[in-house]
């Protein structure tokens, strides 16, 4: 941990420069609340939690600039005081999660399909590259030689491009009205109904289907729009409206993976995330999923040995699969992330070579 400096993250830069000189790998992290996610990395721990604080906040401009080690709960509390929020609902897998970890992991919550991802809300960033240089991107967007908007490329980079020190984020006002409807629909019918509603001018914000045949739909927007949508959707599929307090608790549980579904049925099973187009049909897999994002994100508990079966089903639906949480036996040699295309792999390698030429940031162990 480093003491907070009001101007410059000098201690972090010193650590990176020393690691570069010694060719010592660094394991970058914040609150370590997402340490289960992704392939294992090696290196000396480098924590950003001491570099915290909100640098600037302009509620009328809907922009906040915050240091990477700032607790996510702290930022959201400040925004809530002004009736604003991070609309993409970043998951919180435990106390202590940081803004830098939120950006590096690139994970979004239930509203992702309607409002966008973390990347869509990143306006700018500062980070320390693999040469120990503090770089700034954003505003008048600076681009590297390959022409990428680097501040957004950092979202989901898993700490492999540099040590994020500061980010500027777009925030949004909390919606004036919200309602949750629940429908008794089997998986196929629920997906079909979501597709129909998706083509209509309805304030859909989030959805969740889970066994036994229950579809939850959250509406957010103007009061009149939400009320009209509730009446129309109830007529379409016979839904009932949930009380606001328990509905909010359930959506928070979905966001933070605290719903009963996210408790492993048995310790050795892995949690798989499958990303597919919203219009993808029911996938031919023998397990019962939980489905979010109007059909685009689907979760299964299945053994690591089912990797080929799951990834084949995802590919046939023009999607991909991630081993999100390993079971008690570990990933059993299965890569957490799906193989990327040669083109995307080339781009990734070029970015890493540009920003981390010595390969010291969050490297994965070399397999014999």
C-alpha positions in Angstrom: 0.0 0.0 0.0 1.2 3.5 -0.8 0.4 6.8 1.0 -1.9 9.1 -0.9 0.0 11.9 -2.7 -2.1 14.9 -3.7 -0.3 15.4 -7.0 1.7 12.5 -8.4 1.8 8.7 -7.9 5.5 8.7 -7.4 5.7 5.6 -5.2 3.9 3.5 -7.8 6.2 4.8 -10.6 9.2 4.0 -8.5 8.0 0.4 -8.0 7.4 0.0 -11.7 10.8 1.5 -12.7 12.6 -0.8 -10.2 10.7 -3.8 -11.5 11.5 -2.9 -15.1 15.2 -2.6 -14.2 15.2 -5.9 -12.5 12.9 -7.6 -15.0 10.7 -8.5 -12.0 7.1 -9.4 -12.9 4.4 -7.5 -11.0 0.9 -8.7 -10.0 -1.2 -5.5 -10.1 -4.3 -5.4 -8.0 -6.6 -3.3 -5.9 -8.9 -4.8 -3.4 -8.4 -8.3 -4.9 -12.2 -8.9 -4.9 -11.9 -10.4 -8.5 -8.8 -12.5 -7.9 -10.8 -15.6 -8.9 -11.4 -14.2 -12.4 -9.0 -14.9 -15.3 -6.0 -17.1 -15.8 -3.5 -17.3 -13.0 -0.8 -14.6 -13.0 2.5 -14.4 -11.3 4.7 -11.6 -9.8 5.3 -9.4 -6.8 2.0 -7.9 -5.5 1.6 -4.2 -6.5 -1.5 -2.7 -4.8 -3.1 0.6 -5.9 -5.3 0.9 -2.9 -3.2 3.7 -1.3 -3.6 5.9 -4.4 -7.2 6.9 -3.8 -9.6 9.8 -3.8 -11.9 11.7 -6.1 -9.9 14.2 -8.1 -12.8 16.2 -9.5 -16.6 15.8 -9.8 -18.8 17.9 -12.0 -22.4 16.8 -11.4 -23.8 19.2 -14.0 -21.3 17.9 -16.6 -21.9 14.2 -15.6 -18.2 13.6 -15.3 -16.1 12.3 -12.4 -12.4 11.8 -12.2 -11.1 9.4 -9.6 -7.9 7.6 -8.6 -7.7 3.9 -9.3 -7.4 2.8 -5.6 -10.6 4.5 -4.6 -13.1 2.0 -3.2 -16.0 1.5 -5.6 -18.5 1.8 -2.7 -17.1 5.2 -1.8 -17.5 6.5 -5.3 -21.0 5.2 -5.7 -22.0 6.8 -2.3 -20.8 10.2 -3.5 -22.7 9.9 -6.8 -25.9 8.8 -5.0 -25.8 12.0 -2.9 -26.3 13.9 -6.1 -28.8 11.5 -7.6 -26.4 10.0 -10.0 -24.9 6.6 -10.6 -22.6 4.3 -12.7 -25.3 3.1 -15.0 -23.5 0.0 -16.1 -23.7 -1.4 -12.5 -20.2 -2.8 -12.0 -20.4 -6.1 -10.0 -19.1 -6.0 -6.4 -17.9 -9.4 -5.4 -16.9 -8.2 -1.9 -16.0 -5.2 0.2 -12.9 -3.3 -0.9 -13.3 -3.4 -4.7 -11.6 -0.5 -6.4 -12.3 1.8 -9.4 -9.1 0.6 -11.1 -10.1 -3.0 -10.7 -13.5 -2.2 -12.1 -12.0 -0.8 -15.2 -9.3 -3.5 -15.6 -11.8 -6.3 -15.2 -14.3 -4.7 -17.6 -17.3 -6.4 -16.0 -20.8 -4.9 -16.1 -24.0 -5.7 -14.3 -27.7 -6.3 -15.2 -28.2 -3.1 -17.2 -25.3 -3.8 -19.6 -27.5 -4.6 -22.6 -29.5 -1.4 -22.3 -26.9 1.2 -21.2 -23.6 -0.1 -22.4 -20.4 -1.5 -20.8 -17.6 -0.1 -18.7 -15.7 0.8 -21.8 -18.6 3.0 -23.0 -18.3 5.2 -19.9 -14.5 5.7 -19.8 -13.7 9.2 -21.0 -10.0 9.3 -20.1 -7.3 7.6 -18.1 -3.8 8.0 -16.7 -1.6 4.9 -16.3 2.0 3.8 -15.8 3.4 1.9 -18.8 6.1 -0.8 -18.8 8.8 1.8 -19.1 7.8 3.5 -15.9 6.2 6.5 -17.7 3.0 8.1 -16.6 0.8 8.5 -19.6 -2.4 10.5 -20.0 -5.2 9.7 -22.5 -8.6 11.3 -23.0 -10.4 14.5 -23.8 -8.5 15.5 -27.0 -8.0 11.7 -27.3 -4.4 10.8 -27.8 -3.8 7.6 -29.8 -0.8 5.4 -30.1 0.8 4.5 -33.5 -1.8 1.8 -34.1 -4.7 4.3 -33.8 -6.5 3.0 -30.7 -8.4 5.0 -28.1 -6.2 3.8 -25.3 -8.3 4.9 -22.4 -11.1 2.5 -23.5 -8.7 -0.3 -24.4 -7.7 -0.4 -20.7 -11.3 -1.6 -19.9 -11.0 -5.3 -19.7 -7.2 -5.4 -20.2 -6.8 -7.2 -16.9 -3.7 -5.2 -15.9 -1.6 -6.3 -18.8 -1.0 -2.9 -20.4 -0.1 -0.9 -17.3 -0.9 0.3 -13.8 -4.1 2.4 -14.0 -3.7 5.4 -11.7 -6.7 7.6 -12.6 -9.9 7.4 -14.7 -12.5 9.9 -15.9 -16.0 8.4 -16.1 -19.3 9.5 -17.5 -22.1 9.2 -14.9 -25.8 9.4 -15.4 -28.8 10.6 -13.3 -30.8 7.9 -11.5 -33.9 7.2 -13.5 -37.1 9.0 -12.2 -39.0 5.7 -12.1 -38.3 2.0 -11.9 -40.5 -1.1 -11.9 -39.9 -4.9 -12.0 -42.3 -7.4 -13.6 -42.1 -11.1 -13.2 -43.6 -13.6 -15.7 -44.1 -17.3 -15.6 -42.4 -18.3 -18.9 -40.2 -21.3 -19.9 -36.8 -20.4 -21.3 -37.7 -20.5 -25.0 -40.8 -18.4 -24.5 -39.0 -16.0 -22.3 -36.3 -15.4 -25.0 -38.9 -15.0 -27.7 -40.9 -12.5 -25.6 -37.7 -10.5 -24.8 -37.0 -10.3 -28.6 -40.4 -9.0 -29.3 -40.2 -6.4 -26.5 -36.8 -5.4 -27.7 -38.2 -4.2 -31.0 -40.8 -2.0 -29.3 -40.3 1.5 -27.7 -40.3 0.2 -24.1 -37.9 1.4 -21.3 -36.3 -2.0 -20.9 -33.3 -1.8 -18.5 -32.5 -5.4 -17.4 -33.8 -8.9 -17.6 -33.1 -12.2 -15.8 -34.5 -15.6 -16.5 -34.0 -18.5 -14.1 -35.5 -21.8 -13.1 -38.3 -22.6 -12.4 -39.5 -20.7 -15.5 -39.4 -17.1 -14.1 -38.5 -14.1 -16.2 -37.8 -10.8 -14.4 -37.8 -7.6 -16.4 -36.7 -4.3 -15.0 -38.0 -1.0 -16.5 -36.4 2.4 -15.9 -37.2 5.8 -17.3 -39.8 8.5 -17.1 -42.8 7.8 -14.8 -45.3 7.9 -17.6 -43.2 5.6 -19.8 -42.6 3.0 -17.0 -46.3 2.9 -16.0 -47.5 2.5 -19.6 -44.9 -0.2 -20.2 -46.0 -2.1 -17.1 -49.6 -2.2 -18.3 -48.7 -3.2 -21.9 -46.3 -6.0 -20.9 -48.6 -7.4 -18.3 -51.3 -7.7 -21.0 -48.8 -9.3 -23.4 -47.5 -12.0 -21.0 -49.5 -11.9 -17.8 -46.8 -10.5 -15.6 -47.1 -9.3 -12.0 -45.4 -6.3 -10.5 -43.0 -6.8 -7.6 -42.8 -4.5 -4.6 -39.8 -2.1 -5.0 -37.8 -3.1 -2.0 -37.5 -6.9 -2.6 -37.1 -6.3 -6.3 -34.1 -4.0 -5.7 -32.6 -6.6 -3.3 -32.9 -9.2 -6.0 -31.3 -7.0 -8.7 -28.4 -6.2 -6.3 -28.0 -9.9 -5.6 -27.8 -10.6 -9.4 -25.3 -7.8 -9.9 -23.0 -9.0 -7.1 -23.7 -12.8 -7.7 -25.4 -13.3 -4.4 -28.5 -15.0 -5.7 -29.0 -18.7 -4.8 -28.2 -19.6 -8.4 -24.6 -18.4 -7.9 -24.0 -20.8 -5.0 -22.2 -23.8 -6.5 -24.4 -26.9 -6.6 -21.3 -28.9 -5.7 -17.8 -27.7 -4.9 -16.0 -29.1 -8.0 -18.3 -27.4 -10.5 -17.2 -24.3 -12.4 -19.2 -21.2 -13.2 -19.3 -20.7 -17.0 -20.3 -17.4 -18.7 -21.4 -17.7 -22.3 -21.7 -14.5 -24.3 -23.9 -14.8 -27.4 -26.1 -12.5 -29.6 -29.4 -11.5 -27.8 -31.3 -13.4 -30.6 -29.5 -16.7 -30.0 -31.9 -19.6 -29.3 -31.9 -21.9 -26.3 -28.4 -23.6 -26.3 -28.2 -27.4 -26.5 -26.5 -27.9 -23.1 -27.7 -30.3 -20.4 -27.6 -27.8 -17.5 -30.1 -25.1 -16.5 -28.8 -21.6 -17.0 -29.4 -18.2 -15.6 -29.9 -15.7 -18.5 -29.3 -12.0 -18.4 -28.9 -9.1 -20.8 -32.0 -9.9 -22.8 -30.5 -13.2 -23.8 -26.9 -12.1 -24.4 -25.3 -13.4 -21.2 -25.9 -16.9 -20.0 -24.5 -18.7 -16.9 -24.0 -22.4 -16.2 -22.6 -24.5 -13.5 -20.7 -27.3 -15.2 -17.4 -29.2 -14.7 -14.1 -27.9 -16.2 -14.1 -31.1 -18.4 -17.2 -29.7 -20.2 -15.1 -26.9 -21.8 -15.1 -28.2 -25.3 -18.9 -28.9 -25.2 -19.7 -25.5 -23.8 -17.4 -23.6 -26.1 -18.6 -25.5 -29.2 -22.2 -24.6 -28.3 -21.2 -21.0 -27.8 -19.3 -20.8 -31.1 -22.3 -22.4 -33.0 -24.4 -19.5 -31.6 -21.7 -17.0 -32.8 -20.5 -16.4 -29.2 -17.8 -17.4 -26.8 -17.5 -18.9 -23.4 -15.4 -18.0 -20.3 -14.6 -20.1 -17.3 -15.6 -17.4 -14.9 -15.0 -19.2 -11.5 -13.1 -22.4 -11.1 -14.4 -25.1 -8.9 -12.6 -26.6 -5.9 -10.3 -28.6 -8.1 -9.2 -25.6 -10.1 -9.5 -25.0 -13.8 -7.9 -28.4 -14.5 -5.7 -27.0 -17.2 -8.6 -25.3 -19.0 -7.9 -21.7 -20.2 -10.3 -19.3 -18.6 -10.8 -17.3 -21.8 -11.8 -18.6 -25.2 -9.2 -18.6 -28.0 -9.3 -15.3 -29.9 -9.1 -14.9 -33.7 -5.6 -14.5 -35.2 -6.4 -10.9 -36.1 -7.4 -10.0 -32.5 -4.4 -11.9 -31.1 -2.1 -9.8 -33.3 -3.7 -6.6 -32.2 -3.4 -7.7 -28.5 0.3 -8.6 -28.9 1.0 -5.3 -30.6 -0.6 -3.4 -27.8 1.3 -5.3 -25.1 4.6 -4.9 -26.9 4.0 -1.1 -27.1 3.0 -0.5 -23.5 4.8 -3.3 -21.7 7.8 -4.3 -23.8 9.5 -6.2 -20.9 6.3 -8.2 -20.2 6.3 -7.5 -16.4 2.6 -6.7 -15.9 0.3 -9.6 -14.8 2.1 -12.3 -16.8 0.7 -15.8 -16.8 3.0 -18.6 -15.8 4.8 -20.4 -18.6 3.6 -24.0 -19.0 6.2 -26.7 -19.5 
